[in-house]
Amino acid sequence: MKICEESRLDQEALAPVVLDLETIRRRVAKIKRGWSPETARARAIEGHRRRRELEDMLLMQMCDVEDSEETCDLNEYGFSLVG
């Protein structure tokens, strides 16, 4: 019988958990309150770098004109993930 109980618990642990946006914001704010100024600065720099990398990857995919006569530069239209 113990095996069945463990199986059921494992399945419950794998069930997706849905959090509303307000809960996520509260949890993030709680985490950030514990950061030192140095940590906050380092995290901001890292976040900016990661957003820039993501933007570059998206632009590369969206502007794939390799076998085309067209050109594409979304930067001139103000497309940016970094704000």
C-alpha positions as CSV (number, residue, x, y, z in Angstrom):
1,M,0.0,0.0,0.0
2,K,2.9,2.3,0.7
3,I,3.9,2.1,-3.0
4,C,0.6,3.4,-4.1
5,E,0.8,6.4,-1.7
6,E,4.3,7.3,-3.0
7,S,3.1,7.0,-6.6
8,R,0.2,9.3,-5.9
9,L,2.5,11.9,-4.2
10,D,4.9,11.8,-7.1
11,Q,2.1,12.5,-9.6
12,E,0.9,15.4,-7.4
13,A,4.4,16.8,-7.3
14,L,4.6,16.8,-11.1
15,A,1.3,18.6,-11.5
16,P,1.7,22.1,-13.1
17,V,1.3,25.0,-10.6
18,V,-0.3,28.1,-12.0
19,L,0.5,31.4,-10.3
20,D,-1.2,34.6,-11.0
21,L,0.8,37.6,-12.0
22,E,0.3,39.4,-8.8
23,T,1.7,36.5,-6.8
24,I,4.7,36.4,-9.0
25,R,5.3,40.2,-8.6
26,R,5.0,39.9,-4.8
27,R,7.5,37.0,-4.7
28,V,10.0,38.9,-7.0
29,A,9.7,42.0,-4.8
30,K,10.3,40.0,-1.7
31,I,13.4,38.5,-3.2
32,K,14.7,41.8,-4.5
33,R,14.3,43.4,-1.0
34,G,17.0,41.1,0.3
35,W,19.5,42.2,-2.3
36,S,22.4,44.4,-1.4
37,P,23.0,47.5,-3.7
38,E,26.0,45.6,-5.3
39,T,23.8,42.6,-6.0
40,A,21.0,44.7,-7.5
41,R,23.5,46.5,-9.7
42,A,25.0,43.2,-10.9
43,R,21.6,41.7,-11.6
44,A,20.6,44.8,-13.6
45,I,23.7,44.6,-15.7
46,E,23.1,40.8,-16.3
47,G,19.5,41.4,-17.2
48,H,20.4,44.1,-19.7
49,R,22.9,41.8,-21.3
50,R,20.5,38.9,-21.5
51,R,17.7,41.1,-23.0
52,R,20.2,42.4,-25.6
53,E,21.2,38.8,-26.5
54,L,17.5,37.8,-26.8
55,E,16.8,40.8,-29.0
56,D,19.7,40.0,-31.2
57,M,18.5,36.4,-31.6
58,L,15.0,37.5,-32.4
59,L,16.1,40.1,-34.9
60,M,18.3,37.5,-36.6
61,Q,15.3,35.1,-37.0
62,M,12.9,37.8,-38.0
63,C,15.2,39.4,-40.5
64,D,16.5,36.2,-42.1
65,V,16.7,37.5,-45.7
66,E,19.6,35.2,-46.8
67,D,17.9,33.9,-50.0
68,S,16.1,37.1,-50.7
69,E,16.7,40.4,-52.5
70,E,15.1,42.2,-49.6
71,T,17.0,43.8,-46.7
72,C,15.7,44.0,-43.2
73,D,16.7,46.2,-40.3
74,L,14.1,46.3,-37.6
75,N,16.3,48.5,-35.5
76,E,15.4,51.5,-37.8
77,Y,11.7,50.9,-36.9
78,G,12.3,51.1,-33.2
79,F,12.0,47.4,-32.4
80,S,13.6,46.8,-29.0
81,L,13.2,44.4,-26.1
82,V,15.5,46.6,-24.0
83,G,13.6,49.4,-22.4
